[in-house]
Amino acid sequence: MIDKRPFESLGHANHGWLNARHHFSFADYYDPSRMSWGALRVWNDDEIAAGAGFPPHPHEDMEIITYVRKGAITHQDSMGNKGRTGAGDVQVMSAGTGVRHAEYNLEPEQTTLFQIWIMPRERGGQPSWGAKPFPKGDRSGKFVTLASGFAEDEDALPIRADARVLGATLKAGESVTHQVGANRHAYLVPAVGTIEIDGERVNARDGAALTSGQTYTITAIEDAEIVLVDSE
């Protein structure tokens, strides 16, 4: 029911300016048992040094969600978009038929973020980008939808996948539940704090893959900030 992925077991690549942990096979990290979880293909836990970042590079046919945990990331792309996304806020990019983008930490401090890739429901389409603040107080004690491929989630950033990216902040002792529907997959990571999922302890930056057809109770052992992807 719960496949816990301890932080220490994740793929690791330290490039000096970038210290990255990979929840799924990525770049030089390959684990055939960790290729994806449903439509969720990549979950990278990145620490980016001040003044450093990813130079322009291409993507296509992927929904790329960036959740900034500390600091800020500055985006620039071949569509002419520019934007700075700060801690707790989210940006999304639908790569579609193809786009080039750069992501730099222009702050005087290290930036930490989750970069999440979700496979789109269909290939192609005009590429797009967007960003939005999500005040942590608005998701206190409950999940809020940050990005979604479902039209009814009007306040979320749009993505082109049958998926939702959810965020919650919990005080120690608070609980939330999440139901994983039939034939769906959920993957949860505490950005901060230790939690329990149905009694299973999950520490900050551990991953937890949740199977379909179950309702899970998530309880904060200490103050926690949680990100969850629910996808096909």
N, C-alpha and C positions, 0 to 999 in steps of 0.2 A: 504493500500500500504506500509506503514512504521509502524512497531510495535516497538516503542522505549522502551528500557529496562534501566531505569535510574540506575546508579551505586548503589544508596541507596536501590534499590529494589532487588538487586541480593542476592542469598544465601550467607551466611557469616559463616566462621568457623575460629576462632583464636586459634591456638594451641601453641602460644608463639613463637616458632621458625618459624612457618608458619602462615601467615595471608592471608586467601584465600577468594576470592569472586567467586561465581559460577553463570555463565549465564544460565546454565541448571541444572536440577536435578542431584545431585552428592553426594555420601556418605550420610551424615545425612540430607542433604537438599533435600526435595522432593516437587515439584510443578507439578501437572499433566498437567498444561498448558505450562510447560517449560521442556519437556522431550528431545526434539531434534528439529532441523530445517533442514528438509531433512536428508541427510546423516551425517550432523554435530551433534555430540552427546554431546561433552563436550567443553566448553570454560572456563577455569579457569584463574583468574587473581591472581597470586601468588606473595607474598612478603616473601622472604626466608632470615632469619637472617644469618649474617656472621658465618661461621664455621658449619652451620647446613645443613640439606637436607633430601632427601628421601632415606632410607636404601634399600637394595636389595628387590625387590618385583616382582611378575610375571604379564605378560600381554599376551593375545592372541587375534587374529582376530581383530586388531584395528590399524589404522594409527595414530601415535602420533607425532604431530608437536610442537616444542618448539621455541617460538619467544622471544628472550631475549631483554628486554627493558633497563635494567640498570644492571651493574655488569657483572657476568658471571656464567655459570653453568658447572660443570665437570661431564661427563658421563662415566659410566663403565657398561658393560653388560656381560652376560653369553656367548656371541659369541667371547669375547676377545677384543672388541672395547673399546678404551679409547679416550676421547676428551674433550676439553674445548671450549665452545661456548660463545662468548662475545656479548656485547650490539649491537643490530641491526642485528645480525646474526641468523641463523636458523639451527636447527637440526631436523631430521626426523627419526622415527623408525617404521618399519613395523613389527608388533608383530608376524604375521603369525601363525604358529602352536604352538608358545610359546617361550617366552624369559624372562629372569630376568634382571633387570637393577637397577642401583642406580643413583641418581642425587644429587650432593652436591654443595653447595656454599662454595668454598674454598677461597673466596676473603675476604679482611678485611672490606668489606662493605656489606650492604643489597643488594641482587639481586632481581630484579623484572622481571617477565616474564608472557607471555601468554602460557598456555598449551592447545592445541587444539586436540581433538580426532575426527577422521572421520571414519565412518564405511567403510570397504573395499568392493570392488565390488564382491568379493567372499572370502570364508573362506579358511584357510590353506595357504600353501606356506612357503618357507624358510624365516625365519626372517632376517631382515637387518637393518643397521643403517648408517646414513650419516650426514654430517654437511658442511656448506658452508657460507663464508662471503658474505654479500650483502651491499656494501657501500651505505649509504643513499643518497649520491650525485647522484648515478646512477638512483635513482627513484624519483628525484626531478621533481615535476609537472606532474608525470605520474605514472600509476600502472605498477609494475614489478612483474612477476610471480616468487614466491619464492619456491613453491612446487607444483607439478602437477602430475596427473595421465594420462596426454595426451602426446604422443610421440613427438608431434611437439614442445613442450616446452623444448627444448634441454638444456637450461641454468638453468632450475629449478631443485631442488632436486626431485627425483622420489618418488611418493607414489602410492599405489595400490587401488586407488579410482577414481571415475569419478568426480574429484574435482580439484580446483585450490586454492592455498593460495596466495593472492596478497598483495603487500605493496606499499605505496606511501608516499612521503613527500611533503607537500604543504606550500608555503608561504601564509601569510595572503592575502586574496583576490583572490588567485588562485583557479581554478576549474578543476575537472576531471569528466568524465561521466563513468557510468558502466551499461551495458545492461544485465539484468537477462533474460536468455532465457526461452522459454516455458518449463514448468515442472521442472524448476530449482529453487534453493533457494540461496539467498545471505545473509550473516550476516557480519556486519561491526562494528568495534570498533576503536575509536581514541585512540591510546596509549598515545598521547600527543595532547593538543590543542582542541579548540572548533570548530565544523564544522556545516554547514547546509546541509541537504539532501532535495532538493526540498523545501527549506524554513523551514523545521523542524529542530530546534536546537538540536544538539547532543553534549554533553559535553565529555571531556576526560574520558575514561573508561566506558561510557555508551555503551550499545549495541543497534543495530538497525537491525531488521529482515526485509528484503526486499523481496517482492513477485515477482513471475515470470511474464514474458511478459511485463516488464516495463524497460525504460531507466531512470536512476537516475542521477541528477547533484549534485555533492558533492563540496561544496565551503568552504574553510577555513576562518573562522572568525578571527582566529589567527594562527600563525605557527602551523602546525599539522603533526602528523605521524599516518598513517592509516593502519590497517590490515583488510583484507576482505577475507572471504571464500565463494566461489561459488561452489555449489555441487548439486548433484541430488536432 
